[in-house]
Amino acid sequence: MQFTEEHEWLRADGDVYVVGITQHATEQLGDLVFVELPEVGATVSKDDEIVVIESVKAASDILAPIDGEITEVNEALAATPELANTDATGEGWFFKIKASDPSQLEGLMDEAAYNAFIG
């Protein structure tokens, strides 16, 4: 897994990447109550706001961690947003993206670097 400074994680799944938010992020946000996912087929650029989440504490945007095309979204989150809280790096994933510039992955943190980052 790789991590961004915006508390997103990416996991390779063939030639696409599964993306979600970290357990640390869900703990900071509190219980999620709403998730608006991007459209499948959408082309996004790194740092585009592509997911809207609302929690009991705040509303927040999730940014695209890399350039690419959204190939799948986790429809289960629409009905059960708390999946991101209970299984952040498993069933609580947000979307899958096919990278158009894989070199962007080089700037991401590994788990040790992320854990140091959140201190």
C-alpha positions as a Markdown table, in Angstrom:
| # | Residue | x | y | z |
|---|---|---|---|---|
| 1 | Met | 0.0 | 0.0 | 0.0 |
| 2 | Gln | 1.0 | 3.6 | -0.6 |
| 3 | Phe | -0.3 | 6.7 | 1.2 |
| 4 | Thr | -0.8 | 10.4 | 0.5 |
| 5 | Glu | -0.4 | 13.3 | 2.9 |
| 6 | Glu | -4.2 | 13.8 | 2.5 |
| 7 | His | -4.6 | 10.4 | 4.3 |
| 8 | Glu | -5.6 | 8.4 | 1.3 |
| 9 | Trp | -4.3 | 4.9 | 0.6 |
| 10 | Leu | -3.7 | 3.2 | -2.7 |
| 11 | Arg | -3.3 | -0.6 | -3.3 |
| 12 | Ala | -2.4 | -2.1 | -6.7 |
| 13 | Asp | -5.0 | -4.4 | -8.2 |
| 14 | Gly | -3.6 | -5.4 | -11.6 |
| 15 | Asp | -3.3 | -2.3 | -13.7 |
| 16 | Val | -5.7 | -0.3 | -11.5 |
| 17 | Tyr | -5.4 | 1.1 | -8.0 |
| 18 | Val | -8.0 | 0.8 | -5.3 |
| 19 | Val | -8.3 | 4.0 | -3.3 |
| 20 | Gly | -9.7 | 4.8 | 0.2 |
| 21 | Ile | -9.0 | 6.8 | 3.2 |
| 22 | Thr | -6.9 | 5.7 | 6.1 |
| 23 | Gln | -8.1 | 4.5 | 9.5 |
| 24 | His | -6.4 | 7.6 | 10.9 |
| 25 | Ala | -8.6 | 9.8 | 8.7 |
| 26 | Thr | -11.8 | 8.0 | 9.7 |
| 27 | Glu | -10.8 | 8.5 | 13.4 |
| 28 | Gln | -10.3 | 12.2 | 12.8 |
| 29 | Leu | -13.6 | 12.6 | 10.9 |
| 30 | Gly | -15.8 | 10.5 | 13.1 |
| 31 | Asp | -18.7 | 8.3 | 11.8 |
| 32 | Leu | -19.3 | 8.8 | 8.1 |
| 33 | Val | -23.0 | 9.4 | 7.3 |
| 34 | Phe | -22.8 | 10.2 | 3.6 |
| 35 | Val | -20.5 | 9.5 | 0.6 |
| 36 | Glu | -20.9 | 10.9 | -2.9 |
| 37 | Leu | -18.7 | 8.9 | -5.3 |
| 38 | Pro | -17.3 | 9.9 | -8.7 |
| 39 | Glu | -18.8 | 8.6 | -12.0 |
| 40 | Val | -17.3 | 5.5 | -13.5 |
| 41 | Gly | -15.5 | 6.5 | -16.7 |
| 42 | Ala | -14.6 | 10.0 | -15.4 |
| 43 | Thr | -11.1 | 11.2 | -16.2 |
| 44 | Val | -9.6 | 12.9 | -13.3 |
| 45 | Ser | -6.4 | 14.8 | -12.6 |
| 46 | Lys | -4.2 | 14.6 | -9.4 |
| 47 | Asp | -5.7 | 16.8 | -6.7 |
| 48 | Asp | -9.2 | 17.1 | -8.3 |
| 49 | Glu | -11.9 | 16.9 | -5.7 |
| 50 | Ile | -13.7 | 13.7 | -6.7 |
| 51 | Val | -15.4 | 12.3 | -3.6 |
| 52 | Val | -17.5 | 14.2 | -1.0 |
| 53 | Ile | -17.9 | 12.7 | 2.4 |
| 54 | Glu | -19.9 | 13.9 | 5.4 |
| 55 | Ser | -19.4 | 12.7 | 8.9 |
| 56 | Val | -20.9 | 13.6 | 12.3 |
| 57 | Lys | -18.1 | 16.1 | 12.7 |
| 58 | Ala | -17.5 | 17.7 | 9.2 |
| 59 | Ala | -17.9 | 17.5 | 5.4 |
| 60 | Ser | -14.7 | 16.9 | 3.5 |
| 61 | Asp | -13.5 | 16.3 | -0.1 |
| 62 | Ile | -11.3 | 13.4 | -1.2 |
| 63 | Leu | -8.8 | 14.3 | -3.8 |
| 64 | Ala | -7.6 | 12.2 | -6.7 |
| 65 | Pro | -4.2 | 10.9 | -5.7 |
| 66 | Ile | -3.1 | 10.4 | -9.3 |
| 67 | Asp | -4.2 | 11.2 | -12.8 |
| 68 | Gly | -6.4 | 8.5 | -14.4 |
| 69 | Glu | -9.8 | 7.1 | -15.2 |
| 70 | Ile | -12.3 | 5.9 | -12.6 |
| 71 | Thr | -13.0 | 2.3 | -13.5 |
| 72 | Glu | -15.2 | 1.3 | -10.5 |
| 73 | Val | -16.8 | 2.8 | -7.4 |
| 74 | Asn | -17.8 | 1.1 | -4.2 |
| 75 | Glu | -21.6 | 1.3 | -4.4 |
| 76 | Ala | -21.9 | -0.3 | -1.0 |
| 77 | Leu | -20.6 | 3.0 | 0.5 |
| 78 | Ala | -23.6 | 4.9 | -0.8 |
| 79 | Ala | -26.0 | 2.7 | 1.3 |
| 80 | Thr | -23.5 | 2.0 | 4.2 |
| 81 | Pro | -21.0 | 4.8 | 4.5 |
| 82 | Glu | -19.8 | 3.5 | 7.9 |
| 83 | Leu | -17.9 | 0.8 | 6.0 |
| 84 | Ala | -15.1 | 3.3 | 5.7 |
| 85 | Asn | -15.0 | 3.5 | 9.5 |
| 86 | Thr | -15.2 | -0.2 | 10.3 |
| 87 | Asp | -13.0 | -1.5 | 7.5 |
| 88 | Ala | -11.1 | 1.5 | 6.1 |
| 89 | Thr | -8.5 | -0.5 | 4.1 |
| 90 | Gly | -10.8 | -3.3 | 3.1 |
| 91 | Glu | -14.5 | -3.2 | 2.3 |
| 92 | Gly | -14.5 | 0.6 | 2.9 |
| 93 | Trp | -12.6 | 1.5 | -0.3 |
| 94 | Phe | -14.0 | 4.4 | -2.4 |
| 95 | Phe | -13.0 | 3.9 | -6.0 |
| 96 | Lys | -10.6 | 2.2 | -8.5 |
| 97 | Ile | -8.5 | 4.3 | -10.9 |
| 98 | Lys | -6.5 | 3.3 | -13.9 |
| 99 | Ala | -3.3 | 5.5 | -13.7 |
| 100 | Ser | -2.5 | 7.5 | -16.8 |
| 101 | Asp | 0.9 | 8.6 | -15.3 |
| 102 | Pro | 2.2 | 5.8 | -13.1 |
| 103 | Ser | 5.3 | 7.9 | -12.3 |
| 104 | Gln | 3.0 | 9.9 | -9.9 |
| 105 | Leu | 3.1 | 6.9 | -7.6 |
| 106 | Glu | 6.8 | 7.5 | -6.9 |
| 107 | Gly | 6.0 | 10.5 | -4.7 |
| 108 | Leu | 3.7 | 8.5 | -2.3 |
| 109 | Met | 4.7 | 7.2 | 1.1 |
| 110 | Asp | 5.0 | 3.6 | 2.2 |
| 111 | Glu | 3.4 | 2.5 | 5.4 |
| 112 | Ala | 6.4 | 3.2 | 7.6 |
| 113 | Ala | 6.7 | 6.8 | 6.2 |
| 114 | Tyr | 3.0 | 7.4 | 6.6 |
| 115 | Asn | 3.0 | 6.2 | 10.2 |
| 116 | Ala | 5.9 | 8.6 | 10.9 |
| 117 | Phe | 4.0 | 11.3 | 9.1 |
| 118 | Ile | 0.9 | 11.0 | 11.4 |
| 119 | Gly | 3.3 | 10.6 | 14.4 |
